[in-house]
């Protein structure tokens, strides 16, 4: 299938339509939240009946105190559940990262001589010469002469080798 690219005016028009719909949804959500809050307050917190009687007022305050304690316990339970879920999510994210492994970035080849690389690293003030052989000392090679008799005659050392063989066999 060939996909045609959308021209910019159409794209901007669709984007503005989507944003306007999202804005309407947010406004409706705010109104729904306010209505839900009012319904909850109406159901769970009836207006006080003030009759002036001290005993009735004390009963009303006790009921309110019990409701506050119950709501506080619910809040604590919900908070602990949320913290537990957050910790679980964090552990799972760590496991996902561990399973994926660390991605190594693709390296590009850089054609640069050692001198230019050192100049780039150290700056233009430092002039470093990479001619490492220039600083080495001259060493004369000494040729070791080996006696040629030992290389050709194997029978001379046979008794020494026999003693070594006996030494390994006895121990």
N, C-alpha and C positions, 0 to 999 in steps of 0.2 A: 504494500500500500504506500502510496505517496502522500506525505503529509505536507500540507501547504502552510506556510508561515502566515501568522495573523499580522495584519498591518497595525501600526502603532495607534491609530485613532480608535480602531475597534478594541484593541487591548485596553487602552485607557478608559474607554466607555464601560467595558465589562468590569474593570477594576473599580470604577466609581459606583457601579450598580451593586457589586458585592459589598463594598464598604458601607453603602447606605442601608442595605439589608442587615448587615451586622450591627450597625448603630441602632436600628429599630429593635433588634433582638435584645441588645444590652439595655435599652430603656425599658422594654417590657419585663426583662428579668428583674430590674430594680423595683418596678412597680409590684411585681409578684412577691418579692422579698418583703417589701413594706406591708403588703396585705397579709402575708403569712405571719409576720411578727405581730400584727394587730390581732389576728385570729387567735394566736397562741396566748397573748396577754389576756384576751377576753375570756378564753376557756380556762386558763390556769390561775389567773389572778383577778378574781372578782372584786369589784369596788367595795371598800369597807362600809359597813353599816354603823354609823356613829350614833349611838343612842344616848351616850353620856354616862352609861353604867360602867363603873370601873371593872367589875367582874367580867362583863362581856368584852371589854377592851383587852383585858389580860388574856382571855381565851383566844381572841383574834390574833394577838401578838405571838402566842404559843404556836398557833397553827402556821403563821407566817415563818416563824423560826424553824419549824419542822420542815416546811417546804424548802427553805433556803438550804438546810443541811442535806436534804435529799438531792436537790439540784447540784450542790457542791460535790457530793459523792459521785453523781453521774458525770459531772465535768471531769473529775479526777480519773474515773474509769476510762472515759473517752480519750483523755489526754495520754494515759499510759498505753492504750491501744494504738494511738497514732504514733507515739514514740517508738513502740515496738515495730510497727509496720515500716517506719522510716529507717530504723536500723536494719531490718530485713532487706529493704530495697537497696540500701547502701552496700550490704554484704553481697547481694546478688550482682550489683553493678561491678564490684571489685572482682567477683568471679568471672563475669563476662569479659572484663578487660584482661584478666589473666589467661582466659581461654583463647582470646584473640591473639594475644602476644603483642609485642611491640613491632609496629611496622617500621621497617627501615626505609628512609627516603631513597629514591633513585638518585644515584650519584652521576654527575656528568663528568666526562673526560675533560681535563684541562691540560692543554699543551703549554707547558711553561718550563723553562730551564730552572735549574736549581738556584742560579744566581738571581734571576728575576723573582723567584719565589721568596728567597731570603730578603731581598730588597722590599718586597711587598709586606712581609711579616715584620721586619725590623724597621722599616722606614727608609727614607732616602738618605738619612744622615750616616747610616752605617754602610760601609762598603765592605762586603764580605767576598772573598775570592774562594771559589769552590775547587781550585786546583790543589787537591790534597796531596798529590805526589811531590809538589814543590817543597814542602816542609820536611820530607823524610830524609833520613841520613843514608849515605851510601854505605852499603855493607859488602865486603868482599866475601865471596863464597869460598869455603875451604873444601877441597875435595878429599874425601876420606879414602885411603887406599886399604883394601881388604886383602889379606893373604889369600892367594889362590889355592894353596894346598888344602886348606880346610874345606873348601867347597867341593873338591874333587874326590878326596879320599874319605870314605865313610867307615872304613874298617878300623881306623885308629881309635875312635871314641866308643867302640862297641862295648868294652868292658865297663866304662863309666855308665852307659845306658843300662846295662844289665843290672848293676847295683841299684840304680833308681827303681827299676821294675820290681826287684825283690823288696825294696823298702815299701812300696805301695801295696804289694800283695800281703805282707805280714801284718800291716796295721789295719 
